[in-house]
Amino acid sequence: MSELNYSNSLPGVSDPGEPKMHFCFEITLTFPRVQNINNMPSGAGRGAVYLDQGVIKGPYLNGRIVPSSGGDYAMFRPDDTVELNGRYMLEADDGTLIYMQNRGYLWGRYKDSMKKIKAWMFENGSEVSNNEYYLRANPVFEVEKGKYDWLTRYVFVGIGTRQKLGNTIRYYALL
């Protein structure tokens, strides 16, 4: 039996009474191509945004999104919550491919927040402050053994902000 490589462990430890998070990287995604299935029998809608590009920057991972490697297939629920379900490939600066599945939620903190976000995205409305919405994600990763396999051993939480043609999500490992 071969020994696991734990040399890529992040610093610190969480205590059950006091969880600690450690910033690892952020991803800025650009997805100008959007398709929607509206008014499904369930009352929900399904959206698809296809990733054209993305940049990964951080102290533990740098690289890019592999163009046309996937997208986010969001469920627009009747309660004005968007369930995110993204799947795409990352490429680290050294060429290592990393599969990422990213699930999460986007919802408005105020009654009209989601209406304002929709107007911003689709009707050239005003930008919406990140104080007005909740955009969080929980990714999982698949990668070959080596430099980045630490991604497969931590629970990550992403905290995101919207832009006109995409998102920026900062990812933290739960130590």
N, C-alpha and C positions, 0 to 999 in steps of 0.2 A: 504494500500500500504506500503510495507516495504522500509526502507531507505537504500540507497546504501552505501557501506563501502568505503570511500575515504581515510582511514588511510594509505593505501599503496601507496599514491601518491609519485612521485619522486620529488626531490628538484629543484626549479627553474621554470621559465616561459619564453617561447619564445615571442619575440616581432615580429610582422609581418615584420618589417624592419631588424631584426637581430635574425634569428632562432638560437636556442641553442640545442645542443645534449648532452645526458648524457649516459655514458657507463654503461651497465647493466650486460652483460655476454658475454662469447665467447663459441662457440661450435667447437670442433675438430671432424670431421667426417672421418671415414674410410670406403671406399667402393672399395674393390678389385675385386668384381664381376661386370663385365661390359658386356652389350649386345648392339649391334647396328643394326639398319635397315638403310642401306645405299641407296643412289640414288633413293629416292622416286620420283614419277612423278612430284611433286612440285619443285624438285631440292634440297630439304632439306633432312636431315637425322634425325632419332630419336635414341637417346641413352637412355639406362636404366642402372643406377648404383644402386645396392642394398646395403643398409646400414647394415653392420655387427656390428659396434660399434661406439660409440661416447661419448665424455666427455664434460660436461657443467661446466664451472667455471666462477664465478664472484661475485660481491658484492650483487647481488639481486637474483641470481638463480644458484644452483649447482645441479648436478645430472648426468644423462647419457641418451643416446639414447637407446630406447628399441630395442634390436637386432631383425632384420628381420621384423620391423614394417613398413617398407616402403623404399623409395628411391627417386632418382631424375630422372625425365623423360625429359631429355633435348632435345630441338629442335636445330639441327645444321643447321643454315640458310645458303643460298648460299652467303650471304655477309660476311661470316666468323665471324658471331656473334652467340654465343650459348645462347639460351633462357632457363634459368633454371626453373624447376618446381618440387620442392621437397615436399614430404608429408611423415611425420613420427611422431612417438610418442616420447615425452620426458618423463622422469621420474625424478622428483625432489628428492633430498635426503630424504625427508619425505614420499616418495611413491606416491605423487600426480602425476597423469597422465596429460600431456599437449599435445594436438594435435597441430602440427605446419605445416602450408603450407607456403612454402618459394619460392618466385618467384624472378627472377633477370636476370642478364646478365654477360657474360664473353666475352670480345673481346680484340684483340691486339692493343696496342698503336702504334705499328710499323708494317710495311708491312709483316715482317716475324715472328712476335710474336706468332701467332696461330700455324704456322708450327712448331716452336720450342717447343711449349707446347705439341703438338701431338707427336713429337719425344721423348720428355721427358716421357710422359705417356705410350706410346706404343712401343717405339723402344730403350729404355734404354739410351735416349739422356741426355744431360746436363740439370741441373736444370735451370729454368727460373726465373729471378728476378721479384718480384711483381711490379717493376717500368714499366715493359713491357706489363702489361695487366690491364684491368679494370674488377674487380670481385665484384659486388654489388648485394645485395639482399634486399627484402622487405617482411618480414614475417607477417603473422597474426596467432593468437592463439585462441584455444578454451580450456577452463578449467572450472572446477566447481567453484562455489562461494567460496571465502575464500582467503587464503594467496597470491595466484598467479593471482587473477582475474584482477589485474592491467595490466597484459599483454594484456587484451582485450580492453583496453582504450587508448592505445598509438599507434602512428605510429612509426615503427622501421625501421632503416636502418642498413644493415649489410655490413661491409667492409671485403672482404676476401682475403686470400692467398692460393695458390695451394700447395699441397704436392704431392709426387709421388703416394700415394694411397688415396688421399682425399683432404679435404679443412679445413681450420680454418677460421671461420667467427666471427668477433667481432660485437656485436649488440649494437646499440645506440638508445635510445628513443628520439624522437623529442619532446622537452618540450613545 
